Amino acid sequence: MGAQVVVVGSGYAGAGAVTAFEDAIRDDEAELTWISDHEYHLVLHEVHRVIRDPDVAPKITIPVSEIKSDATDFLQGRVTGIDTDERTVSLGDGRQISYDYLLVGVGSGTAFYGIEGLEEHSLTLKGLEDARRIHREVTEAGERATRAEPARVIVGGAGLSGIQTAGEIATYCDETQFPIEVTLVEGLDEVFPGKDPEVQRALRERLEALDVEIRTGRFVSAVDDDAIRLDGQSEEDDGETLPYDVLVWTGGVTGQDLMAEVNVEKDERSRRVYAESDFQTSDDRVFAIGDAALVDQGDGEFAPPTAQAAWQAAEVAGENLARTVRGEPLQTWKHTDKGTVVSVGETAVAHDVQGVPVSTFGGVPAKVLKKLIAARWIYTVSSARRSVDAWPDM
């Protein structure tokens, strides 16, 4: 019997690592067990589409049976513990899975930063059911609203997820003619914080064209069941209260609760696991990848928690699992930023795309590029047929 290899998680990191491991491993060298909460892989960077149209869901959920080989054993279940001494993974139904080598790709949770009331009163966008719930609550708010008293939807956090969420909700309201006002709130001074001012301007213009109100420069300090409180900007400024009917929070990334008690070195605040550039953790039988990990990039930098980075890393991580089984030297990985493409409803903005001479662009080229990225990933883990089928809805 070969080495027992376990991969946890079916996101970009997990699905990509499984396919890469299967390509790299030789017959009888190892037995692979793949564990996830869901029997599908979700194309997460397109999940915002479901907020506007729940019928998109089948196009961005790929059954694991289409991804893995017949030789890989898939177990659906919630992982409740990882014992690095016993080398076991515990599931919520009591099952325990032994491993010789483990790859953790459990993704991330939403960071609430200790803001009073925020976690209790906000919706998040970390999965398919989250998107469906946002759709339901926005629809219900729109159906109750009138032109005299429009519903108010607030999206907190103007990073990638926040921008795409606000854009989808605003477009949905245009299509349905619901009387809803959409506000995007960001504590820092601009949308898409820390990025080039050119792409920030382009995104702001497209959000404003959809009548999204943008409020920057004030952090959320407290939330109750019908309003958020924004910090004041000076000692004389008492802050501001914004009422809402639906609140969606996309304001940050943190590790999963599961990792808190796992005996590997991690950032204690975020619970994200420290991993070397070859994805090994402080336990040389445990690898970590994707949003669950802080993958060393040198000079105190870590790989970004993006789909693009997880996609790139998965190919090397899967091969490194096979190399570990064989006792071969491991490859190191360095993230290559190939650019950014952001959806804003029916439009898109692309920035610093590798091989494109224009720094920032929109229109049809950006929209087609966004579709191509999603289609290429679906093709990579599934099939050309599924990729073509998904194309119209991306």
N, C-alpha and C positions, 0 to 999 in steps of 0.2 A: 504494500500500500504506500502511495506517495505521501508527500507532506500535506497537511490539512491547512488550507488557506481559506480565510474568511474575509469577505468584503461586506461592510455595513454601509447602507445608503444607496438610493437609486437616483440621485441627482446627476448632474454632469460629471462630478468626480467619481461616483460609484459606477455608473453605467459605462463611462469611458474607460475606467480602470479594468472593469470586467472584460470588455472586448479586447483591450490591449493585452491583458494577461492571457486570455484564450489564444490570441495570435502568437504569443511568445513562448508559451509552455509546450513542452514535448509530451508525447503519450506516456502515461503512467508516472510522470514526475510529481504530480500533485492532484489533489481533489479540491475543487473550488466550491464553497458554499456562499451564496449571495443572500443577504438578509435586508429586508426593507419593510417599512410600515405598509407600503402600497405595492400592488402587483403591476405597477406601471412606472415608467419614467416620464416626468413632467418637463416639457420644454419651458422652463421657468421664465426665461426672458421674454416669452410671449404670453404669459398667463394674464397680463392686464387686458388682453383682447376679450377674455371671458367676462369682464366687468360690463362691457357693452353688449356682447352677444354670447350667452351661455352655450349656444350651439357650436361654438368653436372648440369646446373642450375635447371632443374626440380627436380633433386634428393635432392637438398638442400633448396628448397622452399616448405613450407607446407601450404596449404590453411587454413585460419583461421576457415573455416567450419569444418575441421577435428580436430581442437583443442578445440573449445568452445562447450558448450552444446546448445541445441535449445533455452533454456531460456535466454541465454546471447544475448544482442542486440549488433551487431557489426556495427560501423560507419567508413567508409573510408573517411579520410579527413586530411588536414594539420592543426594541432593545431597552432593558431596564438596568443593566449593569455590565461592566467589563472587569474581570478579575485578571490582572496581569501576572499574579503569582501562580494561579491555577491554570492560566491561559484558557479562560472560558468566557463566552458571551451568554448572558442571561436574557431570556425573553419574558414578556409579561404573562404568558400562559404557563410559565414554569419550566419551559425547555431550557437546557443548557447545551451550548455548542462549543466543542473544544477546537482549539486552533494551534497550529505551529507558528503561523504568521497571520497577522491581522492588519487590514487596511480600514481606517476609520474615515468615512466620507459622509457624515451625518448632517452636513449643512449647518446653517446658523439659525438663531432665533432673532427676534426683534428686540433692540435695546430701548428701554424706557427711561433710563438715566435717573431712576428714583423720583420722577416727577409725580407729584401727588395726584392720584386719580386717573392717570393716563392709561395704565394697563387695563383697568377695570372698564373704562368707557370707550375705548377705541377699537376699531377694526384694524387688522393687519393684512398684509398680502405676502404670505409665505407658501401658499399652496392653492390648489384648485378649489377647495371648499371655501377658502377665504375670498377668492374672486367671486364665487357664486353668492356668497353672503353679501358682499358689497353691492352686487347687482340687485339683489332682493331689497336691501334696505334703501338704496337710492330710488328704486322703482316705487316702493311704498311711500317714501317721502314725497316723490313727485306726484303721486296720485292724490295725496292729501293736500298738496299745495294749491294756491290760487295765484293769479297775477298780482292781486293786492297783497298777498302774504306768501311770497315764494319760499320754498325750502332752501336751507343752507347746508352745503356740504363743504367741510374743511378737510384738506389734505395736509398733514403735517410732515415736513421734510421735503426739500426741493432738490434731492439727488435724483439719480436715474429712475428709481421706482416711483418717487413722488411725482415727477414730471409726467411719466407715462400714465400713471393712475389719474392724475388731474385731466390730462388730455382725453383719456377714454371716457371719463364721466361727463366732461363738457360736450364731447361729440355725441354721446348717448342722449344727453338732454336736448341737443339740437335736433336729433333724429326723431325723438318722441314728442318734442315740444313741451316737455315738462318745465314748469316755472321753477327752476332751481338755479341758485347762485353758487358758483364754485370758487373757493378761495384756497390758494396755495400759500402756506405759512413756512417761512424759513428763518431760523435764528441768526444765521450769518447774513452778509450783506448782499448776496446775489444768488440767483438760481444756479444749480450745478456748481456748488462752491468749490473753489480751488482750481477750476478749469480755466482755459483760455477765455479772455473777455469776448472774443469773437463768437465762440460757440455759446457763451452765456447770452449774448445779445440775440443770437438767432433763435434760441429756445424761448426766450422771453417774448419775442415778437410773435411766435406761433401760439404760445399760450394766450397772449392778450388778444390775438385774432379770434380765439375761441371764447372770448369774454371771461377768461379766468382772471380773477383778481389776485395779484401777487403782493404778499406782505413779507418783507424781509427786514432783518436787523433787530428782531425782537424774539427772544426765546420763550417757549411755552413754560410757564412756572407752575400751573395747576390746572386740573380738569375736573369738572363735575358732570352731572348727567345731561346738562343742556348748554354748557358754555366752556370755553377755554380761557385761561388767563395768560396774557402776555406780559413779560417783564417791562418795567419802565426803562427809559433810556438815560435817565439822570435821577438824582436824589429828589428833584422836584416833580418828576414824572411818576405817577402812581401806577402806570401800566394801563392795560386796556383789556376789556372783556369782549370776546366774540362768541355770540350764541351759535349753536349748530343743531342740525337735525341728524346728520351723519358725520362722524369723525373717523377718518382713516389715517393711521400713523405709519409712516415709512421711514422714520428718522434715524435708524442706525442698526448696526449688526453686532450680535453677541453670540457666544457659544451656546451649545445646548446644555440644559440642566444635567443631562446624562453624564457629561464629561467631568462634572465637579468632583466626583469621588474616584475617578480613574487615576491610577498611580503612574502618571507620566507628567513631565514638566509642562506647565501651562501658565498662561496669564491668569492669575487668580481672579482678577476682576471680570474678565470676559469669558473665561473658561475655554478659550481657544488654545489648542495644543501647539507647542513649539515643535517644529520639524526642521531638519536640515534640508539642504537643497536637493538631497536624494530622497526626501520624504520620511526618513527614519526619525523616530522620536527618541526620547531618553531611554526608552525600552527598545532594544534593537530588534524585537519581534513585532513591534507595533509601528505601522506607518500611518501618517495622517495627511489629508489632502483636502483641497477645496475650502469652503468657508469655515469648516471645523478647525482649520489649522492656521498657524502663523508660519508660513514657509520661508525660510531664510533666503534672502536675496543679496546678502552682503551689505556692509556699511550700515548695519542697524536697520535695514529696510526689509519689509516682508511683502510677499506677493499680494496683490489686491484681491478683495473678496468678490470677484466678478465671475460671470459665466465664462467669459473668454479665458480667464486665467485657469479656471478649473478644467476647462476643455483641453487646453494645452498641457496642463500638468498631468492629466489622467493617462495620456499616452505613455509618458515616461514612468509614472508610478506603476502602471500595470506591468510594464516590462521589468521594472526593478523588483517587483514581487517574484517574477519568474527567475531573475538573476539570483535573488536571495535563496530560492529553493535549490538552485544549482551551485551555490557557493561562489558565484562570480562577482567581480567588482560592480558596484552600482554606478549608474549614470547620475550626473547632477543636472538640474534644470534651472533655467533662467527665464523668467517671464518676458515675452516680447509683446509690447503694446502695438496691436495692429490697427488701432484707431477705435473710435466710438461712433455708434449709430443709435440715435434716440428717437423713438416714436412719439409723436404728439398728435393723438387722434389719427386722422387720415393722412397726416403729413409726417415727415421725418427730417432729422438733421444729422449729417455725418461730419466728423471732424478728425483730422490727422489720420486719414485712412492710408494704410501702407500702399505705396505704388500710385497714389493719386496726387497730381501736382497741385490741386486746389486744397487749401487748408480746411475751409468750412463750406459745405454746400447743402442744399435742400432739394425740393422738387422731386420729380420722377426718379432721377438717379439715386437719391438718398433712400427713397421708398423701396426701389428695386433692390438696392444693396441690403436693406434690412430683411427683405424677403429671402434673398440669397443666403444670408447668414443662417437663418432658421432652417431653410431647406437643406443646406449642406449638412447641418448637424443631424437632422432627421435621417438623411441619407446615410450618414456615417454610422449611426447606431441601429438603423432599421433597414430601409429599402428605398429604392428610387420610386416605386409605386406610392409609398406613403408620403414621400417628400413632394411629389407632384400633386397628390390629393390635398395636401395642406397648403399649397402655394396660394390659392385665392384668399385665404383667411389670415395670412400673415401680414 
